């Protein structure tokens, strides 16, 4: 399928599990907080029509255009809005999209962004160092790579990329400035942190760290989770697919906290927090893709799906 001159080959992960997790039924109202090319939204729409609606959000204006064209056959059942998912509550209220029966977040970078030249997300091409989900944002990957102090850069790569070679990588970057392209950065990292066996490319974690910092992804996720739960009606579901431990830890801890009637520190003799549970865990362990799906879609191999229900 070709839209906007792009051949769409992104395969959305865990489709059957998502439909079941969201309890997608005809007439339901669902929010896809990470619209991308619209693959998950299309599957949800197929499950909830007639009468159902999907509100799709994405910070990337290009994704909105692609998904809108792809899903135009669904007419008024689908609405796409160009906004960051950290504004999910304000957007739902603005378009009177209530009550909500389910919310989906499929985190991380999309295939559309990876494959598009000039975005800088891929280390396999010589693209400008950008990495912004939205061109309205000011901070770019080039700003971080070429302007951050060595200590700042090392801390960022270590904490957001969880790369033990962070200080070595940061030192190499600073000593070789300016670094102008994604390929240049990747080759520089590979020199100081060589690939071992069949492991992922040594630049993977640094690119992840820089992308997260550019887009303030972890803070946005925390905000989006809080707001999404506030939109759910009783029995509504929230489903989140994550691909690395930083995201998954935030989602796991959020659900655990919201599923507890007390969040006082351990050992507190009398509860003083007055916290009331708003969610119940649908499963204690995350759902993962089947082996057959991983064989077909390699992107699915690190996916973890956590699901909770509004009470």
C-alpha positions in Angstrom: 0.0 0.0 0.0 1.4 3.4 -1.0 0.4 6.7 0.6 2.2 10.1 0.2 4.8 8.3 -1.9 5.6 5.9 1.0 5.2 2.2 0.8 3.5 1.3 4.1 5.1 -1.9 5.5 4.7 -1.3 9.2 2.9 -4.3 10.8 1.2 -3.4 14.0 2.1 -5.7 16.9 -0.2 -8.0 18.9 -3.5 -7.1 17.1 -5.6 -10.0 18.5 -4.3 -9.3 22.0 -5.1 -5.6 21.7 -8.6 -6.2 20.5 -9.2 -8.6 23.4 -7.4 -6.3 26.0 -9.6 -3.3 25.0 -12.8 -5.4 24.9 -13.4 -3.7 21.6 -17.1 -4.0 20.8 -19.5 -2.4 18.3 -20.6 1.1 19.5 -17.6 1.6 21.7 -15.5 4.7 21.8 -11.7 4.3 21.8 -8.6 6.5 21.7 -5.4 5.5 19.9 -2.9 7.7 21.6 -0.1 6.7 19.2 -1.7 6.7 15.8 1.3 6.2 13.5 0.2 4.8 10.2 -3.2 3.8 11.6 -2.7 0.0 11.8 -4.0 -0.5 15.3 -6.8 2.0 14.7 -7.9 0.2 11.6 -8.2 -3.1 13.5 -10.1 -1.4 16.3 -12.5 0.2 13.9 -13.1 -3.1 12.2 -14.1 -4.6 15.6 -16.3 -1.7 16.8 -18.3 -0.8 13.7 -21.1 -0.1 13.3 -21.6 2.7 15.8 -18.1 2.8 17.2 -15.6 5.6 17.0 -11.8 6.0 17.2 -10.0 9.2 18.1 -6.4 8.9 16.9 -3.6 11.2 18.3 -0.1 11.7 17.0 2.5 14.4 17.5 3.8 13.8 14.0 1.8 15.7 11.4 3.0 13.4 8.7 1.5 10.4 10.5 -1.8 12.2 10.8 -1.9 12.7 7.0 -1.0 9.1 6.2 -3.5 7.6 8.7 -6.3 9.9 7.7 -5.9 8.9 4.0 -5.6 5.2 5.0 -8.7 5.2 7.1 -10.9 7.6 5.1 -13.3 4.7 4.2 -14.4 4.7 7.8 -15.9 8.2 7.5 -17.0 9.9 10.7 -16.1 6.9 12.8 -12.5 8.0 12.7 -11.0 11.4 13.8 -7.3 12.1 13.7 -5.8 15.0 15.7 -2.2 16.3 15.5 -1.2 16.5 19.2 1.1 14.9 21.7 -0.6 12.2 23.8 0.3 14.2 26.9 -2.7 16.3 25.9 -5.1 13.4 25.6 -7.6 14.7 28.2 -7.9 18.2 26.7 -8.3 16.7 23.2 -11.0 14.3 24.3 -12.9 17.1 26.1 -12.5 19.5 23.2 -14.1 17.0 20.8 -16.6 15.7 23.3 -15.2 12.2 23.0 -16.7 10.8 26.2 -17.1 8.4 27.8 -14.1 6.4 26.6 -14.3 2.6 26.6 -10.6 2.0 25.9 -7.2 3.8 25.4 -4.2 2.3 23.6 -0.6 3.5 23.6 2.0 1.8 21.4 5.2 3.5 22.5 8.4 4.4 20.8 9.4 5.4 17.3 7.2 4.3 14.3 8.3 2.7 11.1 7.1 5.8 9.3 9.6 7.9 11.2 12.4 5.4 10.8 12.0 5.1 7.1 11.5 8.7 6.3 14.7 10.5 5.2 15.6 13.8 7.0 14.1 12.7 10.3 17.4 11.3 11.8 15.9 8.4 13.7 17.7 5.7 11.7 21.5 5.1 12.1 21.6 3.3 8.7 21.4 6.5 6.6 23.2 9.8 6.5 20.3 12.0 7.7 20.3 15.3 9.6 20.3 14.8 13.3 16.8 15.8 14.1 14.7 13.1 15.9 11.7 15.3 16.7 8.3 13.8 16.7 6.9 17.2 15.9 8.6 20.0 14.0 7.0 22.4 16.4 9.5 21.4 19.0 12.6 23.4 19.5 15.2 20.9 20.8 16.8 18.6 18.2 19.2 15.7 18.4 21.9 18.0 16.8 21.5 20.4 19.8 22.1 17.6 22.3 25.0 16.0 20.4 26.9 19.2 19.6 26.1 21.4 22.6 25.7 19.3 25.8 28.7 19.1 28.1 30.4 15.7 28.1 29.1 14.9 31.6 25.5 15.8 30.6 25.8 13.6 27.5 27.2 10.7 29.4 24.5 10.9 32.0 21.8 11.1 29.4 23.2 8.0 27.5 23.6 6.0 30.7 20.2 6.8 32.2 18.0 7.0 29.1 19.9 4.5 27.0 21.1 2.2 29.8 24.4 1.9 28.0 27.4 1.0 30.2 29.7 2.5 27.6 28.1 5.9 28.1 31.2 7.8 29.2 33.3 6.4 26.5 30.7 7.3 23.9 30.2 10.8 25.2 33.9 11.4 25.2 34.2 10.3 21.6 31.3 12.6 20.5 32.7 15.7 22.2 36.1 15.1 20.7 34.7 14.7 17.2 32.3 17.7 17.1 30.6 18.8 15.1 28.7 15.6 14.3 26.2 16.4 11.5 24.4 13.2 10.5 22.9 10.1 12.0 25.3 7.9 10.1 28.3 9.9 11.2 27.1 9.5 14.8 26.5 5.8 14.5 29.9 5.1 12.9 31.6 7.2 15.7 29.8 5.1 18.4 30.7 1.8 16.7 34.4 2.8 16.7 34.5 3.1 20.5 31.9 0.5 21.3 32.3 -2.3 18.7 29.5 -4.7 17.8 29.8 -8.1 19.5 28.3 -11.1 17.8 24.6 -10.8 16.9 23.8 -8.1 19.4 22.0 -5.0 18.4 24.0 -2.2 16.7 26.1 -0.4 19.4 24.4 2.9 18.5 20.9 1.6 19.3 20.9 2.7 23.0 22.5 6.1 22.3 19.9 6.9 19.6 17.2 5.7 22.0 18.5 8.0 24.8 18.8 11.1 22.5 15.3 10.5 21.0 13.7 10.2 24.5 15.4 13.4 25.6 14.5 15.3 22.4 10.8 14.4 22.8 10.6 14.4 26.6 9.0 10.9 26.2 9.1 9.6 29.7 7.5 12.7 31.2 4.9 12.7 28.4 4.1 9.1 29.2 3.6 9.7 32.9 1.2 12.6 32.1 -0.7 10.6 29.4 -1.3 7.6 31.7 -2.8 9.8 34.5 -5.0 11.6 32.0 -6.1 8.5 30.1 -7.4 6.8 33.3 -9.4 9.9 34.1 -11.2 9.6 30.8 -12.2 5.9 31.2 -15.7 5.0 32.2 -16.2 2.1 34.7 -15.0 -1.1 33.1 -12.9 0.8 30.5 -9.5 -0.5 29.6 -6.1 1.0 29.2 -3.5 -1.0 27.1 0.1 0.0 26.8 2.7 -1.6 24.6 6.3 -0.8 25.5 9.6 -1.9 24.0 12.3 -1.1 26.6 12.6 -1.3 30.3 12.4 2.4 31.0 8.9 2.7 29.5 7.7 -0.7 30.9 8.9 0.3 34.4 6.8 3.5 34.3 3.7 1.6 33.1 4.1 -1.2 35.6 4.6 1.1 38.6 1.7 3.4 37.5 -0.7 0.5 37.2 0.5 -1.0 40.5 0.0 2.4 42.3 -3.4 3.0 40.8 -4.5 -0.6 41.7 -3.7 0.0 45.4 -5.9 1.5 48.1 -2.8 2.5 50.1 0.5 3.9 48.8 2.0 4.8 52.2 5.6 3.8 52.6 6.1 0.2 53.7 6.0 -0.3 57.5 3.5 2.6 58.0 1.3 1.4 60.9 -1.8 3.4 59.9 -2.7 4.5 56.4 -2.6 8.3 56.0 -2.5 8.6 52.2 -6.3 8.4 51.6 -5.5 6.9 48.2 -8.3 5.0 46.5 -7.6 2.5 43.8 -8.8 3.6 40.3 -7.7 0.5 38.4 -7.5 -3.2 38.7 -4.8 -5.3 36.9 -6.1 -7.5 34.1 -2.9 -9.6 34.4 0.0 -9.3 36.8 2.5 -10.2 34.1 2.8 -8.4 30.8 1.5 -10.1 27.7 4.1 -10.9 25.0 3.8 -11.7 21.3 3.6 -15.3 20.1 6.6 -17.0 18.6 4.8 -17.1 15.2 4.2 -13.3 15.3 7.9 -12.7 16.1 8.9 -14.8 13.2 6.8 -12.7 10.9 7.4 -9.3 12.5 10.8 -8.8 14.2 9.7 -5.5 15.7 7.4 -7.4 18.0 10.2 -9.4 19.7 10.7 -6.9 22.6 7.0 -5.8 22.9 5.3 -6.0 26.3 1.6 -5.3 26.7 0.2 -4.3 30.1 -3.5 -3.9 30.6 -5.7 -2.5 33.4 -9.4 -1.8 33.9 -11.1 1.2 35.5 -13.1 0.4 38.6 
